[in-house]
Amino acid sequence: MAEMLGMARFSTLFLALLIASPALYAGFVTHDLDTQTALLRLLIAVPVAAIMLAVFRVVTRDYGKTAEEKPPAEATGGEPLKAEAVAGEPFPQRRAEDNNG
């Protein structure tokens, strides 16, 4: 399960550090909190951050992808677009006998 949640990712550890930063500050800088308690809060923050980021990844996994979208070559069957499709009106066609050269 640790592989699925990504507990050892840099983003997870950074978010855990950010979540536990008030406790770490109180434990190591101002000494208002016991050091063990501050480290325990950091230890608890790691799986919490992993779950938060896993949910975020699941929600944004398919962002920008739709089932209807296809690459342009597949949408036209590999054929180039006709001028009528781009301009919206038909262009006059040339006859073979109009070609003088």
C-alpha positions as CSV (number, residue, x, y, z in Angstrom):
1,M,0.0,0.0,0.0
2,A,3.0,2.3,0.5
3,E,3.7,2.1,-3.2
4,M,0.2,3.1,-4.1
5,L,0.2,6.1,-1.8
6,G,3.8,7.2,-2.5
7,M,4.9,7.9,1.1
8,A,8.6,8.3,0.0
9,R,7.9,10.9,-2.7
10,F,9.5,14.3,-2.2
11,S,6.1,16.0,-2.5
12,T,4.7,13.8,0.2
13,L,7.6,14.4,2.6
14,F,7.5,18.1,1.9
15,L,3.8,18.4,2.6
16,A,4.2,16.4,5.8
17,L,7.0,18.8,6.8
18,L,4.7,21.7,6.0
19,I,1.8,20.1,8.0
20,A,4.0,19.4,11.0
21,S,6.0,22.7,10.8
22,P,4.2,24.4,13.7
23,A,4.9,21.4,16.0
24,L,8.5,21.2,14.8
25,Y,9.0,24.9,15.4
26,A,7.5,24.6,18.9
27,G,9.7,21.6,19.6
28,F,13.0,22.7,18.3
29,V,13.0,26.5,18.3
30,T,10.9,27.7,21.2
31,H,11.1,24.5,23.2
32,D,7.4,24.9,24.2
33,L,6.7,21.3,23.0
34,D,8.6,18.1,23.8
35,T,10.9,17.0,21.0
36,Q,9.4,13.5,20.9
37,T,6.0,14.9,20.5
38,A,7.1,17.1,17.7
39,L,8.7,14.2,15.9
40,L,5.6,12.0,16.5
41,R,3.5,14.7,14.9
42,L,5.8,14.7,11.9
43,L,5.6,10.9,11.8
44,I,1.8,11.1,11.8
45,A,1.8,13.8,9.1
46,V,3.6,11.6,6.6
47,P,0.7,9.1,5.9
48,V,-1.8,11.9,6.2
49,A,0.1,13.9,3.5
50,A,0.4,10.7,1.4
51,I,-3.4,10.1,1.5
52,M,-4.1,13.8,0.7
53,L,-1.8,13.7,-2.4
54,A,-3.1,10.3,-3.5
55,V,-6.6,11.7,-3.5
56,F,-5.4,14.8,-5.4
57,R,-3.7,12.5,-8.0
58,V,-6.8,10.4,-8.5
59,V,-9.0,13.5,-8.9
60,T,-6.6,15.2,-11.4
61,R,-5.5,12.0,-13.2
62,D,-7.8,12.4,-16.2
63,Y,-7.8,16.2,-16.3
64,G,-7.8,17.5,-19.9
65,K,-8.5,14.1,-21.4
66,T,-11.8,13.2,-23.0
67,A,-13.0,10.1,-24.7
68,E,-14.3,12.0,-27.7
69,E,-11.0,13.7,-28.5
70,K,-8.9,12.0,-31.2
71,P,-5.7,13.1,-32.9
72,P,-6.4,15.0,-36.2
73,A,-5.2,12.2,-38.4
74,E,-7.7,9.8,-37.0
75,A,-10.6,12.2,-37.0
76,T,-10.3,12.7,-40.8
77,G,-9.4,9.2,-41.6
78,G,-5.8,10.2,-42.6
79,E,-7.1,12.3,-45.5
80,P,-6.2,16.0,-45.7
81,L,-9.1,18.4,-45.0
82,K,-10.9,19.8,-48.0
83,A,-11.0,23.5,-48.4
84,E,-14.8,23.6,-48.1
85,A,-14.5,22.2,-44.6
86,V,-12.1,25.0,-43.6
87,A,-13.7,27.9,-45.4
88,G,-17.4,26.9,-45.1
89,E,-18.2,27.4,-48.8
90,P,-17.3,25.5,-51.9
91,F,-14.4,26.6,-54.1
92,P,-14.8,26.6,-57.9
93,Q,-13.3,23.5,-59.4
94,R,-11.0,23.6,-62.5
95,R,-11.8,21.5,-65.5
96,A,-9.1,19.5,-67.3
97,E,-9.5,21.5,-70.5
98,D,-9.1,24.9,-68.7
99,N,-5.5,23.9,-67.9
100,N,-3.3,25.6,-70.5
101,G,0.0,24.3,-69.5
